[in-house]
Amino acid sequence: MSASPTFEPEHRRSAGLPDAQWIRDRRESARARGHRLTLWLRGSPAWTADGARRIVAALPELDRVCLAERPILAEPSRPLRSATRLLGLDLDLLILDVHGGFDPDGFGAATGAIRGGGLLVLLTPPVAEWSRLPDPQAERIAVWPFEPAGLSHRFIARLITVLESDPTVVRIDQDGAESMTASVAGARVPNTPPYDRHRQSKHTDPAHPFTPDQAEAVAAILKTAHGRARRPLVLTAHRGRGKSAALGLAAGRLLLEGGRRLVVTAPRREAVETLYRHAEAVLIEAERSAGRPHDASTGLQSLVFHSPAELLEHEPKADLLLVDEAAGIPAPLLTALLERYGRLVFASTVHGYEGTGRGFEIRFRDTLDRLTPDWRALTLDTPIRWAVDDPLERLVFHALLLDAAPAIPEAVLEAAGVDPAGPNAQWLDRDALLRDDSTLRELFGLLVLAHYQTRPLDLRMLLDGPNVRLLVLRQAGHLVGTLLVAEEGGMGDPELRAAIFRGRRRPRGHLLPQTLSAHAGLPEAPSRRYWRVIRIVVHPAMTGQGLGRRLLSGLEQTARAERIDLLGAGFGATTELLEFWHACGFVPAQIGTSRNAASGEHAVVVLRAISEAGEQLLEEAQRRLTGSLPVWLAGPLRELDPEITATLIAILPTPEAVAFAPHTASGDWSFELNAFVTGYRTLEASLPLLSTLTHRYLADALSTGRIDRRESALLVAALLQYHPLTGLARRFREQGREVLLARIREVCGRLLARASEIRP
């Protein structure tokens, strides 16, 4: 795609605040091409706010939003964290105040709400200061004990370079010597083809497709609904291509046919507003043509929204299931939907703030091939909300690496042929990476393949995360594998460790030690030093050659030299992943008793001991997990996939080798039980010990009057029969789950007191 700059080069850097006529001229020039224009105001907070007000005063008729942590316009500003709520809106003017920090996810989401002919007004500090100032938004990657003010500024430095090098960005400096009016005098508009403004107007009739791509998509959706079952359709598109609108148009036409039950799902209800709006438009137009009142509410009753979790729990019947923004839904949930519904359409944004459709299609392709080999794919290429050569889209893609991709397979295979010795593992210097955009793009492209929910914030974490290291496999100049690792643990403060165990502290960025302490019951776990593998990925053209093991071998070699105690990883449990990590010498140390909200799976922690202290901790963790598993499998893990369960049992030590009971557990077992009684540990994490406690001491406590018969029945039902608390609350006439849980804690406290009296 060739660039078509809106402005001549000599007009791109200006000084002073713009006057009203200049602003209106720039807006009209952009609107004539369907371009979205970026005005970059660089100066003090007061000066840039004054510039934003002047722009609004010159264009008062435009639909606008101001994202800022301070008041700028007469109307209230929206906080930066609300940027994602702009999805689905149509804006002509977006003011984004970066003096309050830069949120990569918010930037990607908010700019997508600007339609062709609209303006992005970016308010930043002066360039010389911006990359040195603390960024409040960096708090999201500031892991303990690092403070946001002390983080590196590589991401912002790269962003400045991208903005400075973009020929379509209009830069307006506070300290410039020239006036704005003088600098733009005589500016001419480049000779570019006219843009069909009607196509992106908010008044366009939403009942009809706007582009041939959309028309093809609508036809494909209708074919999926009318055709044979087990032939799902996968729609992918960049933002602004009308993907959700196509879903709505097709849904509306199916509703007109009558007799069909349509169900729509998405990560959030707000994500399908566009779909519903276009379905309603189809119904309204049909009623208007028939001379009936314009009320589509009755027809829309057959288009029902359910969250993915609700679909799995209740399994409502559907003749067609429409899954919008599928990249934001965990893969196991998508697989379950594919197994339970005969006709489905998956739609996803190719590159978005909360997940990548390209990664979704690649990672989900094997499942589609296995369960529904006749699935079809369709991509929408033509934008409907801005011109094909829109400069803001190109800018956002470049700034956030939304179009990053690994090296093409042909280049990787050619490199492998040139270098038969294979790739070498090497640690990347992130300062050098900042100057090597080609390597950065290949690296981030690999990460997108590793996890289809990779977001723009992950780019900032990669560049500025204070505890992050990058190990790569490079062959003939191309990256063929990469591993991201986070340094965790090393907490020497006993008070901090006790607070973590009790659930009172959750230091950011220390997944492994916190999980092992708060959930696996190992209070000393935070004192050990860990390297946690965040991502490990091998180029698709090089899989099956042991490169993943080569990366982990290189990681272990460096970890030993730096006296790390344990290597580890946390992920959604599948048989394939458990077997891979076990083959690499990692063993399970803990499994979550509830499904993870991000993956839809039970999270599992695997570890590999490096030091003697690490070996001792790992042995204790495995002993506890082996002893807990029979209790959990009868209780909170009763729905765990039997294949995963069998894999865990095959890997873990045999139960005979790890007898589990309070009086044989290392350390003071009463400490852990007291943590439950006092409300610091969850019922699920404490269930194995509570079960043993009840078995051993219930009869004595009942006979001595420490607990009564009704209380003993409650303990049996909750701690030995593992009934869900919600149902037990009704049975025991308590006011909900939390009230019942408090009652269980109180009764267990008396049982524990009796056990302490008679324990030898």
Protein Blocks (a to p, Z undefined) as FASTA:
>chain_A
ZZddfbdfklmpcgdjddfklmmmmmmmmmmnopacdddddddfklmmmmmmmmmmmmmm
bccddddfbdfblbdcddfklmmmmgoiacfbdcddfknopafklmmmmmmmpcghiacd
dddddfklmmmpccfklmmmmccfbdfklpccklmmmmmmmmmmpmkbccddfkbmbdfk
lmmgoiacdddddddfklmpckbcfkbcfbfklmmmmmmmmmmmmmcehiacdddddehk
lmmmmmmmmmmmmmmngoiacddddfbfklmmmmmmmmmmmmmmmmmmnopacdfklmmm
mmccddfklmmmnopacfbdcdehkllpcfklmmmmmmmpmbdcddddfbackbcfklmm
mmmmmmmmmmmmmbccdddfbdfkbcfklmklmmmmmmnopmgccddfklmmmmmmmmmn
opadddddfklmmmmmklmmmmmmmmmmmpmkbcfklmmmmmmomkbccddddeehiafb
dcddddeejilblklmmmmmnopaccehilklmmmmmmnopaklmmpccdddfbdcddfk
lgonopmmmmmmmmmmmmmmnopabdcddddddfklmmmmmmnopacfbdcfbdcfklop
acddddddfblmlmmmmmmmmmmmmmmmmmmmmmmmmmgcfklmmmmmmmmccfklmccc
fklpgcjfklmmmmmmnopacfklmmmmmmmmmmmmmmmmmmnopacfklmmmmmmmmmn
opafklmmmmnopgbjklmmmmmmmmmmmmmmmmmmmpZZ
